[in-house]
Amino acid sequence: MAAPPRHWPIVSTLSRWYRNWNTARKGGFELQCAGAAEVERIAQELGLSSFELQNLVSHPDERELLAERMAALHLEPISLAQSEPATFRDLQRVCALCGVRDRCAVDLEEQGRDPAWQEWRDYCPNATTLSALATLQICSEAREAD
């Protein structure tokens, strides 16, 4: 009988950290090469400040964390980005500026997609929006089923 696979949270955490560091380094370099005026123009097109844009680029893990949290709530990031682009950009912006990304990453890794686990709502600055979107989706699915 084969041994069950072992879970090594420290290895996956270090791997994610290195991948994010490397991606952030590349993204930050690209913004530096663009110049202040170009960064400001890009930020305005996205509805962000220059600071928020630089924060988004320097924290690539927020996209992954947001996608994982949305998946746990049975929300589709691509669908939301297409149907409600301003809401989706706001979720990304808030996630990028969040001070507890590390806790979120650990919680997602340890708790996975356990729908009964609700503690993330106590610290996530996007909790209200994500909860509302999940509730709207449940109501929409129930209405379609009728």
C-alpha positions in Angstrom: 0.0 0.0 0.0 1.4 3.4 -1.0 2.0 6.0 1.6 -0.4 9.0 1.4 1.2 12.1 -0.1 2.8 14.4 2.4 1.9 18.0 2.6 4.8 20.4 3.0 3.4 23.9 3.6 6.8 25.5 4.1 8.0 24.2 0.7 4.9 25.5 -1.1 5.1 28.8 0.8 8.8 29.3 -0.2 8.1 28.4 -3.7 5.2 30.9 -3.9 7.3 33.6 -2.3 10.2 33.1 -4.8 7.8 33.0 -7.8 6.1 36.2 -6.6 9.4 37.9 -5.8 10.7 37.2 -9.3 7.4 38.3 -11.0 7.3 41.5 -8.9 10.9 42.3 -9.7 10.2 42.0 -13.5 7.0 44.0 -13.2 8.7 46.8 -11.2 11.5 47.0 -13.7 9.0 47.4 -16.6 7.3 50.2 -14.8 10.6 51.9 -14.0 11.5 51.8 -17.7 8.1 53.2 -18.7 8.7 56.6 -16.9 6.5 58.5 -14.6 4.2 60.0 -17.3 3.6 56.6 -18.8 2.9 55.0 -15.5 0.4 57.8 -14.7 -1.3 57.3 -18.0 -1.6 53.5 -17.5 -2.9 54.0 -14.0 -5.5 56.4 -15.2 -6.7 54.0 -17.9 -7.1 51.4 -15.2 -8.9 53.7 -12.8 -6.0 53.5 -10.3 -3.5 55.9 -8.8 0.2 55.4 -9.7 0.8 54.1 -6.2 -2.0 51.5 -6.6 -0.6 50.4 -10.0 2.9 50.0 -8.6 1.4 48.1 -5.6 -0.5 45.8 -8.0 2.7 45.1 -10.0 4.8 44.5 -6.9 2.3 42.0 -5.4 1.5 39.5 -8.1 0.2 37.0 -5.6 -2.9 39.1 -5.0 -4.3 37.9 -8.4 -3.7 34.3 -7.4 -5.1 34.8 -3.9 -8.2 36.6 -5.1 -8.8 33.9 -7.7 -8.5 31.2 -5.1 -10.8 33.0 -2.7 -13.4 33.5 -5.4 -13.1 29.8 -6.4 -13.8 28.8 -2.8 -17.0 30.9 -3.0 -17.9 29.4 -6.4 -17.4 32.7 -8.2 -15.8 33.0 -11.6 -13.1 35.7 -11.8 -13.3 35.9 -15.6 -17.1 36.2 -15.7 -17.0 38.9 -13.0 -14.3 40.8 -14.9 -16.4 40.8 -18.0 -19.8 41.5 -16.4 -18.7 43.9 -13.7 -15.2 45.2 -14.6 -15.2 48.1 -12.1 -16.1 45.8 -9.2 -13.5 43.3 -10.3 -10.8 46.0 -10.5 -11.8 47.2 -7.1 -11.5 43.7 -5.7 -8.0 43.5 -7.2 -7.0 46.9 -5.9 -8.2 46.2 -2.4 -6.4 42.8 -2.4 -3.2 44.4 -3.6 -3.2 47.0 -0.8 -4.1 44.4 1.8 -1.8 44.0 4.8 -2.6 40.4 5.5 -1.8 38.7 2.2 0.5 36.2 4.0 -2.3 35.1 6.3 -4.7 34.8 3.4 -2.2 32.6 1.5 -1.7 30.3 4.5 -5.4 30.1 5.3 -6.2 29.2 1.7 -3.5 26.6 1.7 -4.6 25.1 5.0 -8.3 25.4 4.7 -8.6 25.0 1.0 -12.1 25.3 -0.3 -13.8 24.3 2.9 -17.1 26.2 2.7 -17.7 25.8 6.4 -14.5 27.8 7.2 -15.5 31.4 7.6 -12.7 33.1 9.6 -11.3 34.8 6.5 -14.3 37.2 6.7 -12.8 38.6 10.0 -9.7 40.0 8.3 -10.3 40.2 4.6 -11.0 43.8 3.4 -12.9 42.3 0.4 -15.1 40.1 2.6 -18.3 42.2 2.3 -18.0 42.5 -1.5 -17.2 38.8 -2.0 -20.0 37.7 0.3 -22.5 39.9 -1.5 -21.3 38.6 -4.9 -21.6 35.0 -3.6 -25.1 35.6 -2.3 -26.2 37.3 -5.5 -24.9 34.3 -7.5 -26.8 31.8 -5.2 -30.0 33.8 -5.6 -29.5 34.0 -9.4 -28.9 30.2 -9.6 -32.0 29.5 -7.5 -34.1 31.8 -9.7 -32.8 30.0 -12.8 -33.6 26.6 -11.3 -37.3 27.6 -10.8 
